[in-house]
């Protein structure tokens, strides 16, 4: 390998190390750091849909949440990436407690959020509580400012955002509908959120 290739390889390794450092999970001590359940409110009146790219966006309910980021997945090439570039798996209540989370493996793939324990005897809290205190949320940024804020989030962050749970109808006939309950699981259980404001709490 010549000097030029060595320098390019070193630069690539340095860039990778810097990226990993910038995106490293945020550590917290024991205790709930996002204790409150998400707030969902019915619309005062039927809202007029609006356009976002090739999609018609129909609001279904007002929505706000403060939660711990359990995992983050960015999408660039799937069918919905232009509308929803990032999914956040979020936890609140005891699913924001590091003592609970250390016993649960969290992952995301294909627009789904997965949790796993070695055996059900090792569940740190009841399965129903895990389901009702965590969710995978597809985030539609309302503008570039919100998009940049979402891009800065990483696992372990406590984030707060508000906007609408929505239905998105694509010009190609595709349809994406938000869940309207926190108690479901599996296909169709993710929230599709039009995000108007997004903040990250100061990191420890």
C-alpha positions in Angstrom: 0.0 0.0 0.0 1.5 3.4 -1.0 1.6 6.5 1.2 -1.5 8.0 -0.5 -3.6 4.9 0.2 -2.3 4.8 3.8 -3.3 8.4 4.4 -6.8 7.8 2.9 -7.3 4.7 5.1 -6.2 6.6 8.1 -8.5 9.5 7.3 -11.4 7.0 6.9 -10.7 5.4 10.2 -10.4 8.8 11.9 -13.8 9.8 10.4 -15.4 6.6 11.5 -14.0 7.0 15.0 -15.3 10.6 15.2 -18.7 9.5 13.9 -19.0 6.7 16.5 -17.9 9.1 19.3 -20.5 11.7 18.2 -23.3 9.1 18.1 -22.3 7.1 21.2 -25.2 6.3 23.6 -25.9 8.7 26.4 -25.4 7.0 29.8 -27.7 7.5 32.8 -27.8 6.3 36.3 -30.7 4.3 37.7 -34.2 5.7 37.9 -37.0 6.9 35.5 -35.8 9.8 33.4 -39.0 10.2 31.4 -41.8 9.2 33.8 -44.8 10.6 32.0 -47.0 8.8 29.5 -47.5 10.4 26.0 -50.3 12.9 25.7 -52.8 12.4 22.9 -55.8 14.8 22.4 -58.7 14.7 20.0 -58.8 17.4 17.3 -61.2 20.2 18.1 -62.6 20.0 14.5 -61.8 18.0 11.4 -58.5 19.4 10.0 -57.8 20.1 6.4 -55.1 17.8 4.9 -51.9 19.3 3.5 -49.2 18.3 1.1 -45.8 17.1 1.9 -43.9 16.1 -1.2 -45.9 13.4 -3.0 -48.0 12.7 0.2 -51.3 14.1 1.5 -51.0 14.4 5.3 -54.2 14.1 7.3 -54.0 14.9 11.0 -55.8 12.4 13.3 -54.9 13.6 16.8 -52.7 16.1 18.6 -49.7 14.4 20.2 -46.9 15.3 22.6 -44.3 13.2 24.4 -41.2 13.3 26.5 -39.3 10.0 26.3 -35.9 8.3 26.3 -34.4 7.3 23.0 -33.9 3.5 23.2 -32.6 3.2 19.6 -32.5 5.2 16.4 -32.7 4.1 12.8 -32.1 6.2 9.7 -33.6 5.3 6.3 -32.4 6.6 3.0 -33.5 4.1 0.4 -36.8 2.5 1.4 -40.2 3.5 0.1 -40.9 6.0 2.8 -37.5 7.6 3.3 -38.4 10.8 1.6 -41.2 11.4 4.0 -39.8 9.7 7.2 -36.0 9.7 7.2 -35.7 8.6 10.9 -37.5 6.3 13.3 -37.0 6.5 17.0 -37.7 3.7 19.4 -38.8 5.5 22.6 -39.4 4.5 26.2 -41.2 6.2 29.1 -42.0 5.2 32.7 -40.0 2.3 33.8 -38.8 1.8 30.1 -36.7 4.9 30.7 -34.9 3.4 33.7 -31.4 2.2 33.0 -31.8 -0.6 35.6 -34.7 -2.0 33.6 -33.1 -1.4 30.2 -29.9 -3.2 31.0 -31.8 -6.5 31.0 -33.5 -5.8 27.6 -31.9 -6.0 24.1 -33.3 -3.3 21.9 -33.0 -3.2 18.1 -34.7 -1.7 15.0 -35.0 -3.1 11.5 -37.3 -2.7 8.5 -39.3 0.1 10.2 -40.0 -2.1 13.3 -38.7 -2.0 16.9 -37.8 -5.2 18.6 -37.0 -6.0 22.3 -35.6 -9.3 23.6 -34.8 -10.9 26.9 -33.0 -14.3 27.3 -36.0 -15.9 28.9 -39.4 -14.7 30.1 -38.3 -15.5 33.6 -35.8 -12.7 33.2 -38.3 -10.0 32.3 -37.4 -7.0 34.5 -41.0 -5.7 34.3 -44.2 -7.3 33.0 -44.4 -7.8 29.3 -47.6 -5.7 29.0 -45.8 -2.8 30.7 -42.9 -3.1 28.2 -45.4 -2.9 25.3 -47.4 0.0 26.8 -44.3 2.0 27.8 -42.4 1.9 24.6 -43.0 2.4 20.9 -41.4 2.8 17.5 -42.3 6.2 16.1 -41.9 7.3 12.4 -41.1 11.0 12.5 -42.0 13.4 9.7 -40.1 16.7 10.3 -42.3 19.7 9.6 -39.3 21.7 8.5 -35.5 21.7 8.2 -35.0 23.0 11.7 -36.9 20.0 13.2 -35.1 17.6 10.9 -31.7 18.9 12.1 -32.8 18.5 15.7 -33.9 14.9 15.1 -30.6 14.2 13.4 -28.7 15.3 16.5 -30.6 12.8 18.8 -29.0 9.5 19.9 -29.7 6.5 22.1 -30.0 7.6 25.7 -31.2 11.1 25.0 -34.4 12.4 26.6 -36.3 14.1 23.8 -39.6 16.0 23.8 -41.6 16.7 20.7 -45.1 17.6 19.7 -47.3 17.7 16.6 -49.9 15.4 15.2 -50.5 11.7 14.7 -51.3 11.5 11.0 -52.3 9.5 8.0 -50.1 9.8 4.9 -51.6 9.0 1.5 -49.0 8.7 -1.3 -49.6 9.7 -4.9 -48.7 6.1 -5.9 -51.7 4.8 -3.8 -49.6 3.9 -0.7 -51.1 4.6 2.7 -49.4 5.0 6.0 -51.7 5.3 9.1 -50.5 6.1 12.6 -51.5 3.9 15.6 -53.8 5.8 17.9 -53.1 3.7 21.0 -50.0 2.9 23.0 -51.2 -0.6 23.9 -50.9 -2.3 20.5 -47.9 -4.2 19.1 -46.8 -5.7 15.8 -47.7 -4.5 12.3 -49.6 -1.2 12.4 -48.6 -0.4 16.0 -46.1 2.3 15.2 -47.0 6.0 15.5 -46.6 8.2 12.4 -45.9 11.7 13.8 -45.9 15.0 12.1 -43.3 16.8 14.3 -43.6 20.6 14.7 -41.1 21.0 17.5 -38.3 18.7 18.8 -35.9 19.3 21.7 -33.2 17.3 23.4 -32.7 17.6 27.1 -29.2 18.6 28.3 -27.0 15.5 28.4 -25.4 14.4 31.7 
